[in-house]
Amino acid sequence: MNDTATDPTIAWKDSLLLGDPAMDGDHREFIELLHRVQTAADADLAPRFRAFAHHAREHFVRENGWMTDSGFPPRQCHIDEHDAVLKSVDEVLALMEAGDLAVVRRLADHMAGWFPAHLQHLDSAVVHWLSKQRFGGKPIVLRRAASGNPASTPTPAP
């Protein structure tokens, strides 16, 4: 989320990078689409939410596949969380089609609070697992320096 407590909109920032280009790309798109939902005018809300829902489904299927194919030990808890989110998205899609736009906005704001924690706790563990499987160690993440900070240096992912 943005750094101000008064602005609940989500925005991409390099601190969300985990060190897996495919997963980081999915996460960036997820956040960008969610931001578009949060900032949509009523007339644009339905198509933007449909695009977000489509991406979330594909994103979670891909991520579930990576966990299953690699034998990630705690995958079922993570997959169950994805399933619960998609169930909520499907329920909100149905309510939206019936004319309830407020529920879309509530879910989008909730997702903006949920996703960074999901990424930092659950997805980062998957990235560490995949990196260890592929390369024998944790991923290295290069992040741009925030204004006023020294230049970025390679750091292990969270």
Secondary structure, DSSP 8 states (H G I E B T S, - for coil): --S-TT-------GGG--S-HHHHHHHHHHHHHHHHHHT--HHHHHHHHHHHHHHHHHHHHHHHHHHHHHT-TTHHHHHHHHHHHHHHHHHHHHHHHTT--HHHHHHHHHHHHHHHHHIIIIIHHHHHHHHHHHHSS--EE-----TTS-----EE--
